[in-house]
Structures are given as C-alpha cells and as structure tokens.
Amino acid sequence: MAAAFGDMAAVQEEVRKRPASLDEKSPQDMTPLVSAVAAGQLEMARWLLDQGADPNVQTVEGLS
C-alpha cells in the first residue's frame, strides 16, 4: 500500500480520484491510515487525517 511506503503523490492521486479510498481496507484489512502509522509514516498519517480519514475504523484485530 502506498501509504505504508510514504508515497505521498500516489496516495494524493488516489484520494483525488476516489475520496472514499481514505477509509477503504486493503486485502490485509488495513486502512491507509493504519498502514501509514504501522510503518512509521507520520507525515502521511497526518495528511490522511487532514483529508478526513476516520481514525476509528478498526481492523478485524481491533487496531485503529
């Protein structure tokens, strides 16, 4: 997932095209926000939150 790798341009383009992608889960059951935080991509996480990503969306394991 681009958010986990800190690929800001790719994430911005995806969100521009599909705003709902902010909270979509990957096949690994992670939202872009959870992926960014898990990978230590704090700038990405802040940007996602600024765009309206829901910090309360949980994975099956209860992570948010």
Secondary structure, DSSP 8 states (H G I E B T S, - for coil): -HHHHT-HHHHHHHHHH-GGGGG---TTS--HHHHHHHTT-HHHHHHHHHTT--TT---TT---
